[in-house]
Amino acid sequence: MARPPGARACPPEKPLGPRPAGAPPGAGGGRRRPAAGARRRGALKDGALFQVLRETAEQTARGEGTCVGMPLPGVSLRVIEAVDEIVPTMKEARVLEAGQVGELVVQGPSVTRAYDRLAEADAKSKIADGSLYWHRMGDLGRVDADGRIWFYGRMVERVLTGEGPLYTDCCEAIFNQHPKVYRSALVDLGGGRPGIIVEPESDAYPRNKSDRVVFEGELLGLAWRTAMTSHIEQFRFEKSFPVDVRHNAKIHRLSLAKKHAAK
C-alpha cells in the first residue's frame, strides 16, 4: 500500500513459523512474515502501537482489513466509490460513509496538482475540487467510526466475483494464520474465479500429491470458517513469490494471476 500522506500508524511484522506444541499463534521460529494482513513497516508511538496491536489485531485476523492509523492534522482523507474510470472532479465522485469500502483519496500540503509531464497519469489519479486536487491512492479501504483508516488492498488486485468483490489484505489474513503458510496471495484465476496462491514455509512445501491434498484440505477448512472466503476453492503453491525488487513484502499478484490462470 502507498500509505496515505500523514497516516500515523503502521503495524509491525511478527515472527511466525513452525510453532512448538502448545505455543500460541504467532509464536515460533522460522522466517519472519507480516502479521495477518499486514505488509507495512513504520515508526510507532506507544499509543499507536497499543491501538493497532491490542484493539485491532483480532479484527485483522478475522479478515476485516489492517488498521494503518489516522490522518495527521492538515491531511484530509475521503473514501469514494471504487470505479476504474477517470473521475475528473469531486462532483462526479460518490463519497462513501464511515464503514463503507471504497478507494482512498487524500488532499493536503503534500498532494501535488500534477505529475511532471504525465498527462495520462494525472487524469487517472487526480481529482479536481475547485482550486484543490485530491489524489487517488489506488488503495481500497474504509474509515471506521473513530476515524481510523483500514487498508483492504490495491484496487487493481481485487477480485470481482459473482458474490461480490474480494480484497487481498482481508482474504490473505485468513490463510496466513496457517502455521505452514509463509505468505499467500489472492488472485483472479480468470472470469472472477478467486484462488489463493501459497508460498509455504521453507520446510513445508508439499513433497507429493498426498501432501498437497492434505495441505489444500486444511486451507479449504480455513476458507469455510469465514463467510468472505467460503467460496474460495482453488489453491496453488509457489516455492517463492515474485516480489518488488525494492522490498520483499510487495507481492506481484498480477504476475501470479497470469501464470496460474492458464492452468
MOLINJO-V183238 format. One record per residue. SS is DSSP state (@ for helix, = for strand, . for the rest). PHI is phi in whole degrees, -180 to 180 (none if undefined). D_LAST is the distance of its C-alpha to the last C-alpha in Angstrom with 1 decimal. Layout:
# MOLINJO-V183238
ss phi d_last
SS PHI D_LAST
SS PHI D_LAST
This chain:
# MOLINJO-V183238
ss phi d_last
. none 28.7
. -82 31.5
. -62 34.2
. -55 36.7
. -53 39.9
. 91 42.4
. -65 40.1
. -85 42.0
. -125 39.8
. -131 36.5
. -73 35.3
. -83 35.3
= -85 32.9
= -129 33.4
= -77 32.9
. -156 30.5
. -156 29.4
. -59 30.2
. -97 33.1
. -62 36.3
. -57 37.1
. 85 38.7
. -76 37.9
. -72 37.0
. -54 33.5
. 98 33.3
. -89 35.5
. 120 34.7
. -99 33.8
. 80 30.7
. -66 29.2
= -86 30.3
= -136 27.8
= -62 28.6
. -57 30.1
. -47 27.8
. 84 26.7
. -97 29.0
. -135 28.1
. -122 31.5
. -112 34.6
. 172 38.1
. -73 41.8
. -125 42.8
. -81 46.3
@ -55 47.3
@ -63 47.3
@ -67 43.8
@ -61 42.5
@ -61 44.1
@ -62 42.6
@ -71 39.0
@ -84 39.0
@ -87 41.4
@ -92 41.1
. -119 37.5
@ -60 35.4
@ -65 35.2
@ -66 33.9
@ -61 31.3
@ -65 30.1
. -85 30.0
. 86 27.5
. -101 30.3
. 95 29.7
= -113 31.4
= -73 35.1
= -114 35.9
= 102 39.6
. -127 41.9
. -64 42.8
. -78 45.9
. -54 49.1
. 96 48.9
. -110 45.2
= -102 44.1
= -134 40.7
= -132 39.5
= -115 36.4
= -114 35.5
. -57 33.1
. -77 29.7
. -132 29.3
. -84 27.3
. -78 30.4
. -68 33.3
. -117 36.1
. -65 39.3
= -136 41.8
@ -67 42.0
@ -63 43.6
@ -96 40.3
. -97 38.4
. -98 38.4
= -78 39.4
. -94 38.2
. -87 40.3
. -56 40.0
. 94 37.1
. -86 35.0
. -93 31.7
= -163 31.4
= -86 31.4
= -83 34.0
= -128 36.6
= -130 39.5
= -145 42.9
. 172 45.4
. -58 47.3
. -89 44.2
. -89 42.3
. -83 42.9
. -73 43.6
. -159 41.3
. -80 39.3
. -83 41.0
. 59 40.6
. -129 37.1
@ -61 37.9
@ -66 34.3
@ -66 33.5
@ -60 36.8
@ -63 35.9
@ -81 32.6
@ -120 34.1
= -112 37.8
= -123 39.6
= -74 43.3
= -145 45.7
. 67 49.2
. -88 50.1
= -104 47.2
= -134 43.5
= -101 40.7
= -107 37.6
= -79 34.1
= -74 32.4
= 78 28.8
= -105 28.8
= -103 28.6
= 177 31.1
= -146 34.3
= -117 37.9
. -86 39.5
. -64 43.1
. -93 44.4
. 86 42.9
. -82 40.2
= -93 37.0
= -118 33.7
= -88 30.5
= -111 27.3
= 140 24.9
= -77 24.3
@ -63 24.4
@ -69 21.6
@ -103 19.2
. -66 20.1
= -111 17.7
= -92 19.5
= -97 18.8
. -66 20.9
. -92 22.9
= 124 23.7
= -72 22.6
= -115 21.1
. -114 22.4
@ -58 20.9
@ -62 24.1
@ -73 24.9
@ -68 21.7
@ -63 21.2
@ -60 24.8
@ -67 24.1
@ -83 21.6
. -68 23.4
. -81 26.3
. -67 24.6
. -62 26.6
. -95 23.7
= -96 21.8
= -76 22.8
= -163 21.0
= -138 18.1
= -143 16.4
= -80 15.8
= -139 13.1
= -94 12.2
. -85 8.6
. 121 10.2
. 66 13.5
. 79 15.0
. -89 12.6
= -78 13.5
= -144 11.7
= -114 13.6
= -96 12.6
= -116 15.4
= -102 17.4
= -71 19.7
. -57 23.3
. -56 23.9
. -103 25.1
. -120 22.6
. -66 19.2
. -56 18.2
. -86 19.7
. -155 18.4
@ -62 16.6
@ -62 19.7
@ -61 19.8
@ -65 16.2
@ -62 17.2
@ -64 20.4
@ -61 19.0
@ -62 16.5
@ -64 19.6
@ -67 21.7
@ -67 19.4
@ -64 19.3
@ -62 23.0
@ -64 23.4
@ -61 21.4
@ -69 23.8
. -74 26.8
. -126 26.5
@ -56 26.4
@ -58 24.4
@ -103 21.4
. -64 22.0
. -103 19.2
. -86 16.4
. -125 14.6
= -106 11.2
= -131 11.7
= -129 10.0
= -126 12.3
. -133 13.5
. -71 16.8
. -154 17.9
. -79 17.1
. -72 17.8
= -133 21.1
. -63 24.0
. -65 26.3
. -80 29.3
. -160 28.4
. -85 25.9
. -95 25.5
. -87 23.8
= -80 20.0
. -84 18.0
@ -66 15.8
@ -67 14.9
@ -67 13.6
@ -64 11.4
@ -61 10.2
@ -63 9.6
@ -68 7.6
@ -90 5.3
@ -66 5.5
. -81 3.8
. -90 0.0
